[in-house]
């Protein structure tokens, strides 16, 4: 499954270039009304969030997510580092039963303890 995803996404070099551009340009504070103020952008988030960065993710390390959640209003975000060996692929595409179990357990707890519903 992972092989199929990798060969599909990266078969066309344009896909990789667009992905890199997205990562470089993806600054949620680079818009009105935040005008580059990252903390203000994080404070503007109203939806409850469960942030689950991969503990071994070298693209988006958990330390980045800790900063994001720390800057949200109290009670909005909660972060748990995903204890997977699969780095950026933690939790998907579903080949690791341990990852799936961990993710399911955390989602159940999140939805059971909040007013968020599907």
N, C-alpha and C positions, 0 to 999 in steps of 0.2 A: 504494500500500500504506500509506504513512504517513498519507495523508488518511483512509483507512478506519479506521485505528487511532485517530486523533485524534477523528474524529466518533463513533466507537463509545464510547470511554472518556468523552468529555466531553459526550455527548448528554444525559445525565442529571446534573443538578447535584449530586445526592447522591453520585455517583461521585467527583467532584472534592472534595467535603467530606470523604469518608472517606479519600481519598488524602492530603489535607492533615493530617487527624488522625493518620494512620499516621506521617507524617513527623515530626510534633510529638511523638508518644508513643513513637517507636521508639528507646528507650534500653536497650541490652542489659544495662546495669549496674543497671537499675531492677527487680531481682529478687533472690531469695535464690540463692546465698549472697553476692552481690556488694554489696548494700545501697548502691548508688549509686557504688561505686568502679570507675570506668571502666578503670583500669589492671588491676585484679584481674580484671575481666570479659574483657579482651583476653588476659590471661595464662591464662585458663581455656579458651581455644580449643585443641582438640587436633587437629582436622582440618587437613591441609595446605591452604593457601589460595593461589589465584592471584587477586590483586586487580587489576582492570583498569579504573580510572576513566577516563572520557573527559577528555582534556587540555583540551577547551573546554567541559566540563560546568559550567554555572553553578548547578545544583541541588546536586550533590555534587562539589565540586572535588577534584582530585588531592591537594591539601594535606591534606584531611581523611583520605584513605586512607593517606597517609604517616604520619600520627599514629597511626592504628589499627595499621598493620603494625609500626611502631616499638615499640609497646607489647605486641606478641605475643612469646611465647617464641621464642628463636632457632631458625631452621629451619622455623617454622610458616608464616609468610606471606611472600609476595614480591609486590611491586607494580611494575607497569609502566603508565605513563600511555598511554592509547590515543590515538595521534596522528591523530585524526579531526576533520574540520571540523564534524561533526554534533552536537557538544555532548552532551546527555543521551541522544541516540539513537545514539551511537557503537556500531558493531558490529551494529546491527539497524535495521530488520527484514530486512536482507540486500540492500538495494538498492545499496549501495556495494561494488563489487568489491574496492577497495583495503582497506576495512575488513574484509571477510570474509577476505581473504588474510592480513592482519596478525593477526587473531584466530586463524585456523587455525594459523599458524606458531607463535604463542605457546602455544597449547594442546598442539601436538605436542611442543614442547620441554619443557613442564611435565610431561606424562605420561611422556615418555622419560627424564627425569632424576629421577623420584621413584618411590616404591613404591606410588603411587596408581594404581588401575586402574579401568576402567569396568565 
